[in-house]
Amino acid sequence: MTYAVKLIDLNEWLAAAKSFNDYAFTHFWEYAKKAADRVGAASEHVAVYTEHGALAGLCNVRIKRLPLGMGGIAYVSGGPMVDQGEGSVEKHLPYVLGALRRRYVTGQGLILRISQRHKMIRYRDIEEAIYRQCEFETHGCTNATILIDLRPELEKIRMGFHQKWRNVLNKSERQQIEVVAGGDMRLFDDFSMLFSDLVASKGFDVNLDDHFFADVQRHSPSQEQFHIAIAYHDGQAVAGHLSSICGDTSVYLLGAVNEAGRKLGAAYLLQWHTICESKHHGCSWYDLGGIDRQENPHVFLFKQRMGGEETEIAHVFQCAEGLRGTVSLLLEKTYRAVRPS
């Protein structure tokens, strides 16, 4: 079977995306466009159709071209969206990968590079087998994370928290903390204040910071807006939480808490709020946004005690063909070798 790739506009995208369980923020229209802009790439949203005209897949593709038509990289963050239930991943993913390969690799001489979305091991292994069957090679990996299963009842999810974590949550619920949530930019203002103070006090760098997400939020349609939750105590913002609640998986993106919020356990309350909201919206999983045992052991312990399942590192796959593919790989390797660290 031959599947066809078609460029689509925003209205087509929004209408089609809702039918996919693996609809994810990395493919959001404005997020993808602004992420591409940051690296001088172009952003294309495409649909993949079966030979009978049925929708089989969707994705955003970020294209970074080399000068003089010498190739470049087509990048899909979080894999193409193909999960419409009832075995659609196994049925459609091989043909969707084939269609993307024909368009970007064979047709345009680009390297096609696709990172996996975090999933439980059994689902990830099915995908990996398909990528290898389609002659994609392993290029690298993403970070590990922790996934919390949201399918059980809330009481059972809560009982899965470590006792020490649950104790702080119980304490925070007695502190007269008000949680205000939604997509309002005024909430983003309070979040940015908290986040900026946190970055200044801790002295760390963030690749995609609060300003990036605020800019995306400001220009996004309601369907693709992020969820902001702010904890207030005595009228003052003491903690903030930014997440994407979409498809079958919600994702923790950024968080911030000040000294008053730490004493109140406000970050614990916001995590519980997000779990409840995610389950209410029909999500099956809550992705805690990455972990690093060595570099950030305190945050790792905080997330580990939430009772989820630690995933193994997910893979980045790629394929390339012909002279332009070889040149692209060589130039990328040379650039990485000589660029300042």
TANORBEL-V686619 format. One record per residue. N is the residue number from 0. RES is the residue in one letter. PSI is psi in whole degrees, 0 to 359 (* if undefined). OMEGA is omega in whole degrees, -180 to 180 (none if undefined). D_CENTER is the distance of its C-alpha to the mean C-alpha in Angstrom with 1 decimal. Layout:
# TANORBEL-V686619
N:RES:PSI:OMEGA:D_CENTER / N:RES:PSI:OMEGA:D_CENTER
This chain:
# TANORBEL-V686619
0:M:146:179:30.6 / 1:T:121:178:29.2 / 2:Y:150:-176:26.1 / 3:A:144:179:25.9 / 4:V:135:-180:23.1 / 5:K:133:172:23.5 / 6:L:137:-179:22.1 / 7:I:159:180:21.5 / 8:D:180:-174:21.6 / 9:L:314:-178:19.6 / 10:N:319:177:21.7 / 11:E:319:-180:21.5 / 12:W:310:-176:17.7 / 13:L:321:180:17.5 / 14:A:320:-176:20.2 / 15:A:324:-172:18.8 / 16:A:329:-176:15.1 / 17:K:343:-178:16.3 / 18:S:359:-176:17.9 / 19:F:129:176:14.9 / 20:N:330:-178:13.7 / 21:D:24:171:10.5 / 22:Y:122:-172:9.8 / 23:A:155:-174:6.1 / 24:F:335:-180:5.4 / 25:T:342:178:5.0 / 26:H:356:180:8.4 / 27:F:144:-174:9.8 / 28:W:304:-176:13.2 / 29:E:322:178:13.7 / 30:Y:310:-177:10.3 / 31:A:319:-180:10.8 / 32:K:314:-178:14.5 / 33:K:329:174:14.4 / 34:A:322:177:12.2 / 35:A:317:-180:14.8 / 36:D:324:-177:17.6 / 37:R:332:-177:16.9 / 38:V:16:178:17.8 / 39:G:31:-179:20.4 / 40:A:165:174:18.7 / 41:A:156:-179:19.1 / 42:S:125:176:16.6 / 43:E:130:171:17.5 / 44:H:125:-174:16.3 / 45:V:152:172:18.2 / 46:A:147:178:19.3 / 47:V:128:-176:21.0 / 48:Y:147:174:24.2 / 49:T:171:180:26.5 / 50:E:345:178:30.1 / 51:H:6:176:31.1 / 52:G:9:178:28.7 / 53:A:142:179:26.3 / 54:L:124:-178:22.6 / 55:A:334:-177:20.9 / 56:G:159:176:17.5 / 57:L:149:171:15.3 / 58:C:162:167:12.9 / 59:N:140:178:12.6 / 60:V:123:176:14.5 / 61:R:125:-173:14.9 / 62:I:119:176:18.5 / 63:K:109:-175:20.3 / 64:R:148:173:23.9 / 65:L:156:178:26.8 / 66:P:157:173:30.1 / 67:L:26:177:32.9 / 68:G:28:-176:30.8 / 69:M:24:176:30.4 / 70:G:210:-177:26.9 / 71:G:199:-176:23.5 / 72:I:132:170:19.9 / 73:A:118:-172:17.8 / 74:Y:131:176:14.2 / 75:V:115:-177:11.6 / 76:S:117:179:8.0 / 77:G:19:175:6.7 / 78:G:156:173:10.3 / 79:P:145:178:12.5 / 80:M:119:-178:12.4 / 81:V:353:-172:15.7 / 82:D:101:174:15.8 / 83:Q:19:179:18.5 / 84:G:171:173:20.1 / 85:E:49:175:23.5 / 86:G:18:-176:22.7 / 87:S:332:179:21.0 / 88:V:306:-180:18.6 / 89:E:325:-177:21.7 / 90:K:314:-170:23.7 / 91:H:330:-173:21.6 / 92:L:316:180:19.2 / 93:P:319:-178:22.1 / 94:Y:326:176:23.5 / 95:V:316:177:20.2 / 96:L:319:179:19.8 / 97:G:319:-180:23.5 / 98:A:317:178:23.3 / 99:L:322:179:20.6 / 100:R:315:-180:22.7 / 101:R:321:-177:25.8 / 102:R:312:-169:24.5 / 103:Y:328:-178:22.8 / 104:V:298:-179:24.6 / 105:T:315:-175:28.0 / 106:G:324:-174:28.3 / 107:Q:359:177:27.0 / 108:G:23:-179:27.3 / 109:L:158:165:23.8 / 110:I:130:174:21.8 / 111:L:118:-176:19.0 / 112:R:130:-175:16.1 / 113:I:124:175:13.1 / 114:S:144:178:10.5 / 115:Q:146:168:9.9 / 116:R:146:179:7.2 / 117:H:131:178:8.4 / 118:K:163:173:11.5 / 119:M:153:-170:14.9 / 120:I:316:-175:17.3 / 121:R:325:178:19.4 / 122:Y:321:-180:16.8 / 123:R:319:-178:15.4 / 124:D:324:177:19.0 / 125:I:315:179:19.7 / 126:E:314:-177:17.1 / 127:E:320:179:18.3 / 128:A:323:180:21.9 / 129:I:317:179:21.2 / 130:Y:316:-178:19.8 / 131:R:323:175:22.9 / 132:Q:325:-180:25.1 / 133:C:13:174:24.0 / 134:E:35:169:24.9 / 135:F:141:179:21.7 / 136:E:154:176:22.1 / 137:T:124:179:19.9 / 138:H:323:-177:19.0 / 139:G:204:-178:17.2 / 140:C:164:174:14.5 / 141:T:181:178:11.3 / 142:N:164:173:11.7 / 143:A:166:177:12.6 / 144:T:184:174:11.3 / 145:I:131:178:13.1 / 146:L:129:176:12.7 / 147:I:128:179:15.1 / 148:D:117:-178:16.9 / 149:L:5:-177:17.4 / 150:R:328:176:20.0 / 151:P:171:176:23.0 / 152:E:154:-177:24.8 / 153:L:322:-179:23.7 / 154:E:320:180:26.9 / 155:K:322:177:26.0 / 156:I:315:-179:22.5 / 157:R:322:178:24.2 / 158:M:343:177:26.8 / 159:G:348:176:24.3 / 160:F:146:173:23.7 / 161:H:146:-176:25.9 / 162:Q:320:-180:29.1 / 163:K:322:179:28.7 / 164:W:316:-179:25.3 / 165:R:326:178:26.8 / 166:N:317:180:29.8 / 167:V:321:177:28.0 / 168:L:314:179:26.2 / 169:N:318:179:29.6 / 170:K:318:-177:31.1 / 171:S:329:-179:28.5 / 172:E:349:178:29.3 / 173:R:5:-171:32.9 / 174:Q:11:-180:32.3 / 175:Q:44:175:32.5 / 176:I:132:176:29.0 / 177:E:127:176:27.9 / 178:V:123:177:24.2 / 179:V:128:-173:23.5 / 180:A:158:177:20.2 / 181:G:206:-179:19.0 / 182:G:11:-175:17.8 / 183:D:137:180:21.0 / 184:M:338:176:21.0 / 185:R:326:174:23.7 / 186:L:324:178:21.4 / 187:F:324:178:19.2 / 188:D:315:179:22.5 / 189:D:321:178:23.1 / 190:F:316:-179:19.6 / 191:S:322:177:20.2 / 192:M:313:179:23.6 / 193:L:317:-176:22.4 / 194:F:319:179:19.6 / 195:S:319:178:22.1 / 196:D:320:179:24.7 / 197:L:314:-180:22.5 / 198:V:318:-180:21.6 / 199:A:321:-177:25.4 / 200:S:327:-178:26.6 / 201:K:337:178:24.4 / 202:G:37:179:24.4 / 203:F:161:179:21.0 / 204:D:145:177:18.8 / 205:V:128:-178:15.3 / 206:N:306:176:13.7 / 207:L:103:-172:11.8 / 208:D:189:-178:14.2 / 209:D:327:-179:15.3 / 210:H:320:178:17.2 / 211:F:310:-177:14.4 / 212:F:326:178:12.5 / 213:A:320:178:16.1 / 214:D:318:176:16.9 / 215:V:313:-178:14.1 / 216:Q:320:-176:15.1 / 217:R:331:-175:18.7 / 218:H:5:-175:18.5 / 219:S:146:172:16.1 / 220:P:158:-175:17.7 / 221:S:325:-179:17.8 / 222:Q:334:-174:15.8 / 223:E:32:177:12.6 / 224:Q:152:180:13.3 / 225:F:161:179:11.6 / 226:H:122:179:13.6 / 227:I:132:176:15.8 / 228:A:127:179:18.2 / 229:I:133:176:21.1 / 230:A:126:-180:23.8 / 231:Y:140:175:27.3 / 232:H:125:-175:30.4 / 233:D:37:177:33.8 / 234:G:0:-178:32.2 / 235:Q:138:176:30.0 / 236:A:125:-178:26.3 / 237:V:345:178:25.7 / 238:A:152:179:22.0 / 239:G:153:-176:18.8 / 240:H:128:179:15.3 / 241:L:128:-178:12.3 / 242:S:165:172:9.7 / 243:S:120:178:8.0 / 244:I:100:-169:10.4 / 245:C:145:178:10.1 / 246:G:217:-179:11.3 / 247:D:1:-176:12.0 / 248:T:124:170:9.2 / 249:S:150:-175:8.7 / 250:V:130:175:6.5 / 251:Y:120:-174:8.7 / 252:L:305:-180:8.0 / 253:L:151:175:11.7 / 254:G:155:178:15.1 / 255:A:143:179:18.7 / 256:V:139:177:22.1 / 257:N:183:-175:25.6 / 258:E:320:178:28.6 / 259:A:319:179:29.9 / 260:G:323:178:26.6 / 261:R:318:180:26.6 / 262:K:331:-179:30.1 / 263:L:349:-176:29.2 / 264:G:30:-173:26.2 / 265:A:327:180:24.2 / 266:A:326:178:20.8 / 267:Y:318:-180:21.6 / 268:L:322:180:22.5 / 269:L:326:175:19.3 / 270:Q:317:179:17.3 / 271:W:319:176:19.7 / 272:H:315:-177:19.5 / 273:T:322:176:15.8 / 274:I:315:180:16.5 / 275:C:317:179:19.4 / 276:E:318:-179:17.6 / 277:S:317:179:14.8 / 278:K:321:178:17.7 / 279:H:325:-180:19.7 / 280:H:4:175:17.2 / 281:G:12:178:17.3 / 282:C:145:177:14.1 / 283:S:341:-175:15.1 / 284:W:151:173:12.6 / 285:Y:114:-179:11.2 / 286:D:121:-175:8.7 / 287:L:11:166:10.4 / 288:G:22:177:8.0 / 289:G:148:178:10.1 / 290:I:154:176:13.9 / 291:D:101:-177:16.8 / 292:R:319:-173:20.2 / 293:Q:311:-173:22.2 / 294:E:333:-177:20.9 / 295:N:67:-174:19.9 / 296:P:329:-178:22.0 / 297:H:317:177:22.4 / 298:V:323:177:18.7 / 299:F:315:-179:18.5 / 300:L:320:178:21.5 / 301:F:313:-178:20.2 / 302:K:321:-179:17.2 / 303:Q:324:-177:19.3 / 304:R:2:177:21.9 / 305:M:1:168:19.6 / 306:G:16:179:20.6 / 307:G:186:179:17.5 / 308:E:124:179:17.4 / 309:E:125:179:16.4 / 310:T:155:170:14.6 / 311:E:166:180:16.0 / 312:I:132:178:14.3 / 313:A:163:-174:12.5 / 314:H:159:167:14.1 / 315:V:127:-179:14.0 / 316:F:155:177:16.7 / 317:Q:160:170:19.0 / 318:C:150:180:22.3 / 319:A:153:-179:24.9 / 320:E:152:167:28.4 / 321:G:189:-175:31.7 / 322:L:315:-178:32.9 / 323:R:325:176:30.1 / 324:G:317:179:27.5 / 325:T:316:179:29.7 / 326:V:317:180:30.2 / 327:S:314:179:26.5 / 328:L:319:-179:25.8 / 329:L:315:-179:28.9 / 330:L:323:177:28.2 / 331:E:316:179:24.7 / 332:K:319:179:26.3 / 333:T:317:180:29.1 / 334:Y:317:-179:26.9 / 335:R:329:-178:25.0 / 336:A:328:-173:28.4 / 337:V:346:-177:30.0 / 338:R:150:178:27.4 / 339:P:141:180:28.0 / 340:S:*:none:26.0
